């Protein structure tokens, strides 16, 4: 697996600690949007020192291939983070799976950037990490995220009751999954994923 990938319009990178200011700016710009879907944050989350430490920790996890977070940039602006895509809880055989998560700056919604970035990272998960399945959890009222996953051929598996604390409250999440296109029973649309 590489630490940087390119698509038609985007660059996806695993960042080091020297990017903590850009990451902090991304989090602060989108605080009101992101916090609706996420657990409570530590009191010092929106500080340079916390983001520096978090990037250091994420880099160590990426080296171990247990969690990999890619920050998303448009090719014409390599200093402004517009999103992030993460493969976390990567499990090897016999499970050979991971969970995918993502969030994008609200100023760049409805432009196809999230789908473009996710297609690339899904391809990395299947063809480089050789995973068998990827799953996602989404709160049922996040219709935009559900539409995005549907466009990527994720299939709904069911409802996980009160599975994650969001802003201090146990919240139901829909679980969706995508199987590798290398399986014999893979659907034709999924099999068309580009290789990295």
N, CA, C and O of each residue as an XYZ file, in Angstrom:
784
protein
N       0.830     -1.189      0.000
C       0.000      0.000      0.000
C       0.871      1.247      0.000
O       1.890      1.309      0.687
N       0.461      2.226     -0.769
C       1.189      3.486     -0.821
C       0.604      4.479      0.188
O      -0.509      4.296      0.679
N       1.362      5.518      0.484
C       0.881      6.553      1.396
C       0.297      7.740      0.646
O      -0.123      8.718      1.264
N       0.266      7.664     -0.680
C      -0.355      8.717     -1.478
C      -0.920      8.114     -2.758
O      -0.281      7.289     -3.410
N      -2.135      8.545     -3.104
C      -2.773      8.113     -4.340
C      -3.368      9.321     -5.048
O      -3.679     10.339     -4.428
N      -3.520      9.182     -6.366
C      -4.104     10.249     -7.176
C      -5.289      9.708     -7.957
O      -5.297      8.560     -8.401
N      -6.286     10.562     -8.113
C      -7.412     10.269     -8.982
C      -7.441     11.371    -10.038
O      -6.498     12.156    -10.138
N      -8.501     11.436    -10.816
C      -8.578     12.478    -11.847
C      -8.446     13.878    -11.255
O      -7.756     14.734    -11.809
N      -9.116     14.102    -10.121
C      -9.152     15.456     -9.551
C      -8.528     15.593     -8.178
O      -8.369     16.707     -7.679
N      -8.168     14.466     -7.553
C      -7.815     14.487     -6.143
C      -6.454     13.880     -5.846
O      -5.910     13.098     -6.627
N      -5.925     14.263     -4.696
C      -4.767     13.594     -4.100
C      -5.194     13.136     -2.713
O      -5.746     13.914     -1.935
N      -4.935     11.867     -2.410
C      -5.269     11.285     -1.113
C      -3.964     10.899     -0.431
O      -3.162     10.149     -0.986
N      -3.756     11.421      0.784
C      -2.475     11.217      1.451
C      -2.657     10.844      2.912
O      -3.557     11.342      3.588
N      -1.785      9.954      3.392
C      -1.630      9.741      4.829
C      -0.657     10.819      5.296
O       0.467     10.904      4.800
N      -1.081     11.630      6.238
C      -0.298     12.793      6.627
C       0.605     12.499      7.818
O       0.352     11.593      8.611
N       1.668     13.297      7.916
C       2.547     13.259      9.077
C       2.216     14.459      9.969
O       1.354     15.273      9.638
N       2.906     14.553     11.090
C       2.581     15.569     12.089
C       2.776     16.997     11.598
O       2.211     17.923     12.181
N       3.553     17.201     10.549
C       3.779     18.572     10.073
C       2.534     19.185      9.431
O       2.534     20.368      9.092
N       1.464     18.383      9.261
C       0.222     18.900      8.664
C      -0.843     19.202      9.716
O      -2.018     19.337      9.376
N      -0.457     19.309     10.980
C      -1.468     19.457     12.033
C      -2.282     20.736     11.887
O      -3.456     20.752     12.257
N      -1.701     21.802     11.362
C      -2.460     23.052     11.208
C      -3.568     22.906     10.169
O      -4.680     23.395     10.366
N      -3.260     22.235      9.068
C      -4.267     22.014      8.027
C      -5.398     21.116      8.528
O      -6.566     21.341      8.211
N      -5.035     20.081      9.323
C      -6.044     19.181      9.867
C      -6.929     19.926     10.869
O      -8.150     19.771     10.855
N      -6.322     20.722     11.724
C      -7.095     21.504     12.692
C      -8.046     22.465     11.975
O      -9.200     22.609     12.381
N      -7.581     23.112     10.930
C      -8.424     24.020     10.157
C      -9.620     23.267      9.563
O     -10.749     23.757      9.602
N      -9.369     22.081      9.019
C     -10.439     21.239      8.450
C     -11.481     20.887      9.511
O     -12.682     20.964      9.256
N     -11.021     20.505     10.691
C     -11.944     20.130     11.759
C     -12.761     21.329     12.247
O     -13.966     21.207     12.469
N     -12.118     22.475     12.414
C     -12.810     23.667     12.913
C     -13.826     24.169     11.891
O     -14.942     24.532     12.259
N     -13.452     24.193     10.609
C     -14.365     24.662      9.564
C     -15.660     23.872      9.528
O     -16.716     24.408      9.194
N     -15.574     22.598      9.873
C     -16.719     21.700      9.722
C     -17.253     21.173     11.052
O     -17.992     20.189     11.087
N     -16.881     21.823     12.121
C     -17.243     21.340     13.453
C     -18.747     21.094     13.602
O     -19.154     20.031     14.069
N     -19.564     22.056     13.214
C     -21.021     21.929     13.395
C     -21.601     20.761     12.609
O     -22.534     20.103     13.070
N     -21.054     20.502     11.427
C     -21.539     19.393     10.594
C     -21.062     18.054     11.158
O     -21.864     17.145     11.370
N     -19.760     17.936     11.398
C     -19.185     16.657     11.807
C     -19.722     16.171     13.144
O     -19.989     14.981     13.311
N     -19.881     17.083     14.096
C     -20.251     16.663     15.445
C     -21.642     16.035     15.507
O     -21.936     15.311     16.458
N     -22.498     16.289     14.531
C     -23.825     15.662     14.507
C     -23.744     14.142     14.365
O     -24.655     13.423     14.778
N     -22.650     13.660     13.780
C     -22.531     12.249     13.436
C     -21.465     11.520     14.252
O     -21.212     10.341     14.002
N     -20.835     12.187     15.218
C     -19.664     11.614     15.871
C     -19.799     11.573     17.386
O     -20.624     12.284     17.960
N     -18.988     10.739     18.036
C     -18.969     10.715     19.505
C     -18.504     12.058     20.068
O     -17.963     12.896     19.347
N     -18.724     12.243     21.356
C     -18.230     13.450     22.020
C     -16.717     13.517     21.906
O     -16.033     12.499     22.010
N     -16.205     14.703     21.694
C     -14.768     14.910     21.555
C     -14.150     15.328     22.888
O     -14.822     15.933     23.723
N     -12.873     15.006     23.086
C     -12.199     15.517     24.290
C     -12.199     17.048     24.282
O     -12.290     17.669     23.223
N     -12.097     17.641     25.453
C     -12.165     19.105     25.574
C     -11.084     19.797     24.757
O     -11.285     20.915     24.281
N      -9.933     19.141     24.589
C      -8.809     19.765     23.870
C      -8.709     19.316     22.414
O      -7.675     19.514     21.776
N      -9.780     18.709     21.882
C      -9.738     18.181     20.506
C      -9.372     19.264     19.492
O      -8.581     19.017     18.581
N      -9.938     20.455     19.642
C      -9.722     21.532     18.662
C      -8.523     22.393     19.041
O      -8.607     23.620     19.077
N      -7.415     21.732     19.322
C      -6.171     22.438     19.651
C      -5.046     21.892     18.783
O      -5.101     20.738     18.358
N      -4.027     22.701     18.513
C      -2.890     22.220     17.721
C      -2.211     20.998     18.338
O      -1.841     20.068     17.622
N      -2.047     20.995     19.654
C      -1.327     19.892     20.298
C      -2.090     18.574     20.152
O      -1.480     17.526     19.935
N      -3.406     18.620     20.268
C      -4.195     17.390     20.135
C      -4.103     16.855     18.707
O      -3.885     15.660     18.513
N      -4.263     17.711     17.720
C      -4.209     17.266     16.323
C      -2.818     16.764     15.958
O      -2.691     15.826     15.171
N      -1.781     17.368     16.511
C      -0.407     16.897     16.301
C      -0.263     15.474     16.845
O       0.272     14.595     16.169
N      -0.745     15.256     18.070
C      -0.658     13.929     18.688
C      -1.489     12.907     17.922
O      -1.072     11.761     17.750
N      -2.658     13.323     17.465
C      -3.531     12.408     16.723
C      -2.891     11.975     15.402
O      -2.961     10.803     15.033
N      -2.272     12.916     14.695
C      -1.590     12.564     13.446
C      -0.431     11.603     13.693
O      -0.198     10.691     12.900
N       0.292     11.805     14.788
C       1.392     10.907     15.138
C       0.865      9.495     15.386
O       1.446      8.512     14.927
N      -0.234      9.412     16.112
C      -0.853      8.122     16.410
C      -1.381      7.463     15.136
O      -1.175      6.267     14.930
N      -2.062      8.236     14.276
C      -2.588      7.700     13.020
C      -1.466      7.175     12.129
O      -1.625      6.152     11.462
N      -0.339      7.872     12.117
C       0.792      7.435     11.286
C       1.312      6.080     11.756
O       1.631      5.219     10.936
N       1.399      5.888     13.076
C       1.844      4.600     13.616
C       0.877      3.482     13.224
O       1.301      2.385     12.859
N      -0.427      3.770     13.302
C      -1.420      2.768     12.920
C      -1.325      2.426     11.434
O      -1.497      1.271     11.045
N      -1.049      3.436     10.607
C      -0.910      3.192      9.165
C       0.290      2.296      8.872
O       0.217      1.422      8.009
N       1.379      2.506      9.577
C       2.563      1.666      9.381
C       2.274      0.208      9.736
O       2.843     -0.707      9.142
N       1.393      0.001     10.701
C       1.009     -1.361     11.100
C      -0.109     -1.926     10.225
O      -0.447     -3.105     10.326
N      -0.676     -1.082      9.371
C      -1.820     -1.458      8.534
C      -3.003     -1.948      9.371
O      -3.690     -2.899      8.998
N      -3.229     -1.284     10.508
C      -4.407     -1.614     11.305
C      -5.512     -0.585     11.099
O      -6.696     -0.914     11.172
N      -5.125      0.660     10.841
C      -6.043      1.735     10.467
C      -5.289      2.660      9.541
O      -4.151      3.033      9.825
N      -5.910      3.036      8.432
C      -5.260      3.988      7.512
C      -6.243      5.112      7.191
O      -7.346      4.874      6.700
N      -5.819      6.332      7.478
C      -6.645      7.505      7.183
C      -5.974      8.332      6.095
O      -4.835      8.776      6.241
N      -6.701      8.528      5.009
C      -6.228      9.366      3.912
C      -6.944     10.714      3.978
O      -8.168     10.770      4.092
N      -6.180     11.788      3.905
C      -6.752     13.129      3.809
C      -6.839     13.491      2.334
O      -5.950     13.161      1.549
N      -7.903     14.165      1.972
C      -8.237     14.393      0.568
C      -8.016     15.861      0.211
O      -8.491     16.764      0.899
N      -7.284     16.072     -0.878
C      -6.992     17.408     -1.401
C      -7.391     17.469     -2.873
O      -7.292     16.466     -3.581
N      -7.833     18.610     -3.331
C      -7.984     18.823     -4.770
C      -6.587     19.087     -5.336
O      -5.745     19.684     -4.665
N      -6.349     18.650     -6.545
C      -5.021     18.802     -7.145
C      -4.595     20.262     -7.273
O      -3.404     20.574     -7.246
N      -5.588     21.160     -7.413
C      -5.226     22.572     -7.590
C      -4.976     23.295     -6.264
O      -4.590     24.464     -6.269
N      -5.188     22.621     -5.129
C      -4.946     23.260     -3.828
C      -4.461     22.207     -2.839
O      -5.264     21.548     -2.178
N      -3.150     22.054     -2.743
C      -2.555     21.008     -1.923
C      -2.419     21.395     -0.458
O      -1.793     20.673      0.317
N      -2.996     22.522     -0.074
C      -2.924     22.962      1.327
C      -4.276     22.939      2.013
O      -4.349     23.121      3.228
N      -5.339     22.722      1.272
C      -6.679     22.737      1.851
C      -7.260     21.326      1.851
O      -7.526     20.754      0.793
N      -7.452     20.775      3.036
C      -8.069     19.461      3.163
C      -9.565     19.609      2.925
O     -10.223     20.443      3.547
N     -10.101     18.789      2.012
C     -11.542     18.840      1.752
C     -12.269     17.612      2.292
O     -13.499     17.578      2.302
N     -11.525     16.612      2.738
C     -12.177     15.424      3.258
C     -11.183     14.425      3.801
O      -9.970     14.629      3.746
N     -11.718     13.345      4.324
C     -10.898     12.247      4.807
C     -11.655     10.938      4.595
O     -12.876     10.876      4.738
N     -10.900      9.899      4.251
C     -11.441      8.545      4.097
C     -10.564      7.623      4.926
O      -9.337      7.673      4.841
N     -11.206      6.776      5.734
C     -10.454      5.933      6.656
C     -10.886      4.480      6.540
O     -12.079      4.180      6.499
N      -9.920      3.588      6.487
C     -10.159      2.155      6.641
C      -9.701      1.800      8.044
O      -8.506      1.859      8.336
N     -10.629      1.433      8.919
C     -10.206      1.131     10.285
C     -10.668     -0.254     10.712
O     -11.517     -0.885     10.083
N     -10.069     -0.694     11.811
C     -10.297     -2.063     12.297
C     -10.018     -3.078     11.183
O     -10.814     -3.986     10.941
N      -8.882     -2.909     10.516
C      -8.503     -3.846      9.455
C      -8.172     -5.191     10.093
O      -7.288     -5.288     10.944
N      -8.886     -6.216      9.674
C      -8.701     -7.564     10.220
C      -8.264     -8.498      9.104
O      -8.827     -8.489      8.010
N      -7.266     -9.292      9.394
C      -6.765    -10.268      8.425
C      -7.573    -11.558      8.526
O      -8.520    -11.649      9.306
N      -7.188    -12.557      7.726
C      -7.911    -13.825      7.704
C      -8.004    -14.414      9.110
O      -7.064    -14.286      9.893
N      -9.103    -15.046      9.433
C     -10.157    -15.494      8.526
C     -11.217    -14.434      8.215
O     -12.100    -14.685      7.395
N     -11.153    -13.252      8.848
C     -12.182    -12.229      8.603
C     -11.910    -11.439      7.327
O     -12.800    -11.270      6.494
N     -10.692    -10.962      7.179
C     -10.274    -10.238      5.981
C     -11.263     -9.116      5.628
O     -11.822     -9.075      4.532
N     -11.457     -8.208      6.595
C     -12.428     -7.139      6.390
C     -11.973     -5.868      7.097
O     -10.980     -5.862      7.825
N     -12.717     -4.805      6.868
C     -12.485     -3.551      7.578
C     -13.754     -2.724      7.526
O     -14.685     -3.031      6.782
N     -13.774     -1.671      8.329
C     -14.858     -0.689      8.280
C     -14.341      0.552      7.574
O     -13.179      0.927      7.733
N     -15.201      1.186      6.797
C     -14.815      2.406      6.106
C     -15.578      3.585      6.710
O     -16.758      3.482      7.045
N     -14.876      4.695      6.838
C     -15.493      5.922      7.320
C     -15.020      7.084      6.468
O     -13.971      7.007      5.830
N     -15.785      8.150      6.457
C     -15.446      9.284      5.608
C     -16.183     10.514      6.090
O     -17.243     10.418      6.707
N     -15.611     11.670      5.801
C     -16.295     12.942      6.029
C     -15.675     13.972      5.103
O     -14.475     13.957      4.831
N     -16.534     14.868      4.625
C     -16.087     15.868      3.656
C     -16.571     17.251      4.050
O     -17.658     17.421      4.601
N     -15.743     18.219      3.756
C     -16.068     19.621      3.986
C     -17.367     19.951      3.269
O     -17.516     19.667      2.080
N     -18.308     20.552      3.992
C     -19.627     20.828      3.412
C     -19.562     21.759      2.204
O     -20.490     21.775      1.395
N     -18.497     22.527      2.067
C     -18.343     23.407      0.895
C     -18.085     22.624     -0.387
O     -18.174     23.173     -1.485
N     -17.758     21.317     -0.242
C     -17.409     20.505     -1.409
C     -18.357     19.324     -1.584
O     -18.022     18.347     -2.253
N     -19.545     19.414     -0.979
C     -20.557     18.394     -1.201
C     -21.177     18.547     -2.589
O     -21.139     19.627     -3.179
N     -21.746     17.459     -3.102
C     -22.487     17.434     -4.376
C     -21.598     17.747     -5.583
O     -22.075     18.245     -6.603
N     -20.314     17.453     -5.456
C     -19.384     17.661     -6.572
C     -18.730     16.352     -7.012
O     -17.891     16.349     -7.912
N     -19.113     15.239     -6.380
C     -18.555     13.945     -6.752
C     -17.216     13.629     -6.121
O     -16.630     12.588     -6.420
N     -16.713     14.505     -5.251
C     -15.395     14.266     -4.646
C     -15.406     13.065     -3.701
O     -14.475     12.260     -3.709
N     -16.454     12.942     -2.889
C     -16.518     11.822     -1.943
C     -16.548     10.499     -2.690
O     -15.828      9.569     -2.324
N     -17.360     10.399     -3.721
C     -17.450      9.152     -4.494
C     -16.110      8.830     -5.160
O     -15.678      7.677     -5.171
N     -15.463      9.843     -5.707
C     -14.166      9.644     -6.369
C     -13.109      9.145     -5.387
O     -12.335      8.242     -5.703
N     -13.082      9.733     -4.208
C     -12.108      9.325     -3.190
C     -12.405      7.923     -2.660
O     -11.495      7.112     -2.484
N     -13.674      7.648     -2.411
C     -14.050      6.332     -1.897
C     -13.768      5.231     -2.914
O     -13.304      4.153     -2.543
N     -14.038      5.487     -4.177
C     -13.741      4.475     -5.204
C     -12.262      4.099     -5.176
O     -11.915      2.923     -5.285
N     -11.405      5.084     -5.032
C      -9.964      4.810     -5.012
C      -9.583      3.986     -3.788
O      -8.843      3.009     -3.908
N     -10.076      4.365     -2.617
C      -9.675      3.668     -1.393
C     -10.304      2.278     -1.312
O      -9.693      1.361     -0.764
N     -11.491      2.109     -1.840
C     -12.090      0.770     -1.918
C     -11.239     -0.130     -2.804
O     -11.025     -1.302     -2.493
N     -10.758      0.426     -3.904
C      -9.880     -0.326     -4.795
C      -8.590     -0.737     -4.081
O      -8.115     -1.861     -4.245
N      -8.035      0.170     -3.298
C      -6.830     -0.143     -2.512
C      -7.123     -1.272     -1.529
O      -6.324     -2.198     -1.385
N      -8.266     -1.195     -0.855
C      -8.618     -2.215      0.139
C      -8.726     -3.600     -0.496
O      -8.251     -4.584      0.071
N      -9.348     -3.678     -1.667
C      -9.551     -4.974     -2.307
C      -8.316     -5.492     -3.036
O      -7.981     -6.672     -2.924
N      -7.635     -4.620     -3.784
C      -6.566     -5.083     -4.662
C      -5.166     -4.982     -4.077
O      -4.249     -5.651     -4.553
N      -4.987     -4.153     -3.049
C      -3.664     -4.053     -2.413
C      -3.642     -4.692     -1.031
O      -2.698     -5.400     -0.683
N      -4.675     -4.442     -0.253
C      -4.738     -5.057      1.072
C      -5.380     -6.441      1.024
O      -5.367     -7.181      2.008
N      -5.942     -6.776     -0.139
C      -6.536     -8.102     -0.376
C      -7.633     -8.443      0.631
O      -7.720     -9.577      1.101
N      -8.455     -7.469      0.953
C      -9.558     -7.709      1.867
C     -10.732     -8.344      1.130
O     -10.868     -8.216     -0.087
N     -11.560     -9.017      1.880
C     -12.721     -9.736      1.329
C     -13.984     -8.879      1.357
O     -14.804     -8.941      0.441
N     -14.136     -8.069      2.426
C     -15.340     -7.252      2.532
C     -15.033     -5.959      3.281
O     -14.135     -5.887      4.120
N     -15.822     -4.942      2.938
C     -15.751     -3.630      3.580
C     -17.155     -3.326      4.079
O     -18.132     -3.516      3.354
N     -17.255     -2.854      5.310
C     -18.582     -2.476      5.776
C     -18.581     -1.043      6.293
O     -17.536     -0.476      6.612
N     -19.773     -0.477      6.365
C     -19.954      0.896      6.824
C     -21.150      0.942      7.757
O     -22.082      0.147      7.637
N     -21.110      1.883      8.686
C     -22.247      2.140      9.582
C     -22.725      3.561      9.339
O     -21.922      4.490      9.254
N     -24.045      3.726      9.227
C     -24.622      5.040      8.927
C     -25.883      5.232      9.763
O     -26.714      4.327      9.848
N     -26.032      6.408     10.380
C     -27.287      6.683     11.075
C     -28.403      6.728     10.029
O     -28.201      7.278      8.946
N     -29.569      6.165     10.327
C     -30.624      6.044      9.305
C     -31.065      7.367      8.688
O     -31.549      7.376      7.556
N     -30.913      8.477      9.392
C     -31.361      9.761      8.853
C     -30.303     10.461      8.008
O     -30.550     11.555      7.500
N     -29.128      9.851      7.847
C     -28.091     10.444      6.987
C     -28.306      9.958      5.550
O     -27.570      9.108      5.047
N     -29.323     10.514      4.910
C     -29.721     10.029      3.583
C     -28.650     10.274      2.524
O     -28.519      9.485      1.588
N     -27.883     11.353      2.657
C     -26.833     11.629      1.671
C     -25.764     10.535      1.701
O     -25.299     10.088      0.653
N     -25.383     10.112      2.887
C     -24.390      9.049      3.006
C     -24.941      7.719      2.491
O     -24.222      6.956      1.845
N     -26.196      7.446      2.771
C     -26.813      6.213      2.270
C     -26.877      6.205      0.746
O     -26.650      5.169      0.121
N     -27.183      7.352      0.147
C     -27.192      7.438     -1.324
C     -25.798      7.207     -1.892
O     -25.638      6.523     -2.902
N     -24.791      7.780     -1.237
C     -23.413      7.606     -1.700
C     -23.015      6.134     -1.661
O     -22.469      5.617     -2.635
N     -23.280      5.459     -0.557
C     -22.906      4.050     -0.439
C     -23.682      3.187     -1.429
O     -23.140      2.225     -1.973
N     -24.935      3.523     -1.663
C     -25.725      2.796     -2.658
C     -25.116      2.952     -4.050
O     -25.057      1.989     -4.815
N     -24.665      4.157     -4.374
C     -24.027      4.399     -5.681
C     -22.731      3.605     -5.824
O     -22.295      3.320     -6.939
N     -22.116      3.247     -4.697
C     -20.887      2.450     -4.708
C     -21.182      0.956     -4.576
O     -20.265      0.147     -4.431
N     -22.487      0.590     -4.626
C     -22.949     -0.802     -4.623
C     -22.859     -1.496     -3.268
O     -22.851     -2.725     -3.201
N     -22.791     -0.719     -2.188
C     -22.912     -1.320     -0.862
C     -24.342     -1.833     -0.692
O     -25.295     -1.206     -1.155
N     -24.480     -2.959     -0.035
C     -25.784     -3.570      0.211
C     -26.114     -3.477      1.695
O     -25.270     -3.746      2.551
N     -27.349     -3.093      1.986
C     -27.770     -2.978      3.378
C     -27.887     -4.367      3.995
O     -28.468     -5.279      3.407
N     -27.318     -4.509      5.208
C     -27.352     -5.795      5.908
C     -28.314     -5.801      7.086
O     -28.748     -6.866      7.525
N     -28.650     -4.635      7.596
C     -29.574     -4.599      8.723
C     -29.299     -3.423      9.634
O     -28.457     -2.573      9.344
N     -30.029     -3.387     10.748
C     -29.927     -2.300     11.705
C     -29.207     -2.787     12.957
O     -29.580     -3.804     13.542
N     -28.178     -2.058     13.360
C     -27.495     -2.324     14.627
C     -28.085     -1.381     15.668
O     -27.886     -0.167     15.610
N     -28.816     -1.962     16.624
C     -29.527     -1.155     17.607
C     -28.574     -0.565     18.640
O     -27.793     -1.282     19.265
N     -28.650      0.746     18.806
C     -27.891      1.476     19.831
C     -26.434      1.011     19.880
O     -25.933      0.621     20.935
N     -25.761      1.057     18.729
C     -24.416      0.483     18.628
C     -23.284      1.492     18.842
O     -22.164      1.093     19.165
N     -23.552      2.779     18.670
C     -22.496      3.788     18.813
C     -23.060      4.976     19.583
O     -24.201      5.385     19.368
N     -22.248      5.525     20.482
C     -22.660      6.741     21.173
C     -22.361      7.950     20.291
O     -21.207      8.212     19.951
N     -23.398      8.675     19.930
C     -23.256      9.907     19.167
C     -23.667     11.058     20.079
O     -24.810     11.137     20.528
N     -22.722     11.940     20.340
C     -22.968     13.069     21.247
C     -23.587     12.601     22.568
O     -24.504     13.224     23.103
N     -23.055     11.483     23.073
C     -23.456     10.994     24.392
C     -24.694     10.117     24.416
O     -25.090      9.663     25.489
N     -25.324      9.859     23.268
C     -26.531      9.034     23.240
C     -26.313      7.814     22.349
O     -25.797      7.925     21.237
N     -26.717      6.636     22.862
C     -26.624      5.425     22.062
C     -27.551      5.534     20.856
O     -28.734      5.846     20.995
N     -27.002      5.272     19.675
C     -27.712      5.553     18.432
C     -27.721      4.332     17.518
O     -26.708      3.651     17.362
N     -28.881      4.066     16.914
C     -28.997      2.992     15.920
C     -28.211      3.372     14.661
O     -28.146      4.544     14.288
N     -27.621      2.371     14.017
C     -26.930      2.572     12.743
C     -27.307      1.461     11.771
O     -27.417      0.295     12.150
N     -27.500      1.836     10.529
C     -27.632      0.843      9.466
C     -26.245      0.325      9.120
O     -25.272      1.078      9.087
N     -26.176     -0.959      8.864
C     -24.904     -1.567      8.462
C     -25.013     -1.963      6.996
O     -25.963     -2.626      6.581
N     -24.010     -1.538      6.216
C     -23.959     -1.849      4.792
C     -22.610     -2.486      4.494
O     -21.634     -2.239      5.201
N     -22.553     -3.301      3.454
C     -21.304     -3.991      3.141
C     -21.102     -4.130      1.641
O     -22.044     -4.112      0.849
N     -19.837     -4.269      1.291
C     -19.420     -4.457     -0.098
C     -18.411     -5.592     -0.126
O     -17.437     -5.578      0.626
N     -18.642     -6.586     -1.001
C     -17.723     -7.713     -1.132
C     -16.738     -7.462     -2.262
O     -17.026     -6.730     -3.209
N     -15.582     -8.077     -2.145
C     -14.554     -7.918     -3.173
C     -15.062     -8.342     -4.552
O     -15.770     -9.343     -4.664
N     -14.716     -7.606     -5.585
C     -15.105     -8.009     -6.941
C     -14.357     -9.242     -7.426
O     -14.672     -9.766     -8.494
N     -13.370     -9.719     -6.664
C     -12.633    -10.916     -7.060
C     -13.396    -12.194     -6.741
O     -13.019    -13.274     -7.195
N     -14.476    -12.075     -5.953
C     -15.293    -13.246     -5.638
C     -16.098    -13.655     -6.881
O     -16.467    -12.806     -7.693
N     -16.360    -14.925     -7.018
C     -17.131    -15.417     -8.161
C     -18.546    -14.856     -8.187
O     -19.129    -14.674     -9.256
N     -19.105    -14.579     -6.986
C     -20.484    -14.111     -6.936
C     -20.580    -12.593     -6.882
O     -21.634    -12.049     -6.552
N     -19.490    -11.906     -7.202
C     -19.505    -10.437     -7.145
C     -20.409     -9.880     -8.231
O     -20.519    -10.451     -9.316
N     -21.045     -8.776     -7.933
C     -21.925     -8.152     -8.929
C     -21.109     -7.489    -10.019
O     -19.958     -7.116     -9.796
N     -21.680     -7.345    -11.165
C     -20.959     -6.757    -12.285
C     -20.544     -5.308    -12.047
O     -19.417     -4.951    -12.390
N     -21.410     -4.443    -11.468
C     -20.980     -3.058    -11.250
C     -19.761     -2.977    -10.333
O     -18.850     -2.192    -10.596
N     -19.725     -3.786     -9.243
C     -18.610     -3.751     -8.324
C     -17.341     -4.277     -9.003
O     -16.244     -3.785     -8.738
N     -17.490     -5.263     -9.867
C     -16.331     -5.857    -10.534
C     -15.627     -4.851    -11.428
O     -14.490     -5.080    -11.842
N     -16.282     -3.747    -11.730
C     -15.687     -2.752    -12.611
C     -14.784     -1.760    -11.872
O     -14.282     -0.810    -12.473
N     -14.575     -1.980    -10.562
C     -13.692     -1.080     -9.814
C     -12.330     -0.991    -10.475
O     -11.781     -2.014    -10.882
N     -11.773      0.201    -10.592
C     -10.434      0.330    -11.163
C      -9.385     -0.168    -10.198
O      -9.522     -0.013     -8.984
N      -8.350     -0.760    -10.726
C      -7.225     -1.152     -9.877
C      -6.359      0.083     -9.593
O      -6.291      0.998    -10.413
N      -5.693      0.104     -8.418
C      -4.856      1.271     -8.079
C      -3.734      1.466     -9.076
O      -2.941      2.398     -8.940
